[in-house]
């Protein structure tokens, strides 16, 4: 193996040595039942209690995943002083209320909150402040950062194997399954799907100085919404430019035409180039994401491969990082404080599309 090869340590999250934290789950929908709990169990991490809006659903998920305690509501779960870590997967307009209640308990040490962290940056700031005041370590489930290809590409960039970043592009042609609660929000893509891609660019390159966003409605989505198909240009003072196309229409594939779905990205630097695919659009098929890279130092293509997938395997990452941070009295990379930058970037995209001009991220973050 040469000095420029990706290893499993570069794309798999470290499993925490301490796994005796007592995790309480709030929410029993698809993400919790089919992603979080499946990934945790594979690593020997098991929840001790669960509560959901619908008690019967919580009972079904508990039976499926051998969770010993089911609570009538999340308040009862929070009252159990044996639970010291929360895994919260509720709609964003419900998150602040749950966090407020959690922060009134003094036995909780950590919270993993589903993204987005509230409905906007203002709510996210409230959530972060509440957890800080309560002494609770808050981490945000920006799970695309833990997709194996994304993590491997992160390793390339942090080792400077690609040199100075010049251009990064991400092109998504996929048809997500929108949640019923999105109808009451009036938005579709940017806070739910694009937030993954915007946060991944932040993971790779840091927060941009400016963003320009343009939306058009999705012809397939029947309820009124601000954002459907989303186009984004991220500008960095270094000269780096990032471009994201989130095409959630992807042609009339549900209306009789053939489908051409996928997610492709490309990272160009002064000393190398990487390109990859994200396997998620094939879910529930297990389609691993891929990565290929070529460097001036090696003059050839490197093609690491793995059998792991984003859904559900990568969902271990955020919880494993939180438990490790709690065991070592550290903060997580996806901390609530860091996520304010992602939430500001998302808010800036909505503002940019409305005003039809580039928006400074700092102007939104500090407003």
C-alpha positions, 0 to 999 in steps of 0.5 A: 500500500502506498502513502496515498491510500484510503484505509477503513479508519478514513471512512468508518467512525470510531466505535466508542469504548464506553457504550453503557450510556443510557439512551432515550429515543424521542420519535419513532418514525422511519429515520429512528426505526430504520436508520438510527436503531439499526446502525446502533445495534450493529455496533452494540449500542442499544437504546433503553427507552422510547417515546413517540407522538403515537404510543402504538408506533413507539410500542411497535418500534420497541418490540422490533429493536428490543427496547425495554421501556416505552413511555406514553409521551416524551415528558415521561421519558425525560422524567426517568433519571436513569436516561442520560443521553437523548436521541431526538428525531422529531419534525423541526417545528417540534424540536425547540419544545422538546429541547426546552423540556429536556433542559429542565432536567439535570440528569441529561448529559448529551443530546443528538438532535435531528437536522435541521436544528429548528425551523430557522437560525433564530430557533437554532440559536435558542436551542444551542443557548438552552443546552449550553446553560443546562450543561448538556452536550448538543450534537446535530445529526448531519449524517451525510458527513458520515457517508463513507465516500464523504468521510473518505473525501474529507480525509483527502482534503484534510491531508492536503493531498488535493492541494489548494481547492479550486472547484467543487461540484455536486449534482443530485438527480433524485426524488426524495420522499417528502414528509407530511409535516413539510406541508405546514412549513411551506418549504421542501428541498433546502432545509431537508435535502440541500442542508445535507449538501450545504453542510457537506461543503462546509465539512470539506471547505469551511463556511463560505463567505457568500452564497447565491441561491435560485429556486423553482417549484417542484412540479410533482409536489402538490402543496404550496412551497417556496423551494423545489429545485435548488441551485447554489453557488458558494463563494470563498475569498480564497477563490474556491467556488462550489456549485450544487444542483439539487434536482428533486424533479429529475424528469417525469420518472414517476409519470411514465418516463425512464428514470436517470437518478443519482448523486455525483460530486467532483473536487478539483485541487491544484495537486489532485482531483476526486470524484464520487457517487452517493448511493442513497438514491438506490435505497432500500437497495444497499448501494455503497457510495464510491470515491476515485481520486488521482494525484500529481504525486502518484499519477494514477487513479486510486479507487477505494471500495467498501460494503458500507452504505449511508442508509443505515450504516452511516447513522452510527457516526453521529451517535458514536461521536457524541458518546465518545465526546461525552466519555472524554469530556469533549465537544463533537465536530457536529456540535450545536455551536458549529451547526449554527453556521450550517443553519445560517447558510441555509437561511442565507439561501432562502434570503438570496433566492428571495432577493435575487442576489448573493448573501453574506453568511456573516450578515445572516449569522450576526443579524 
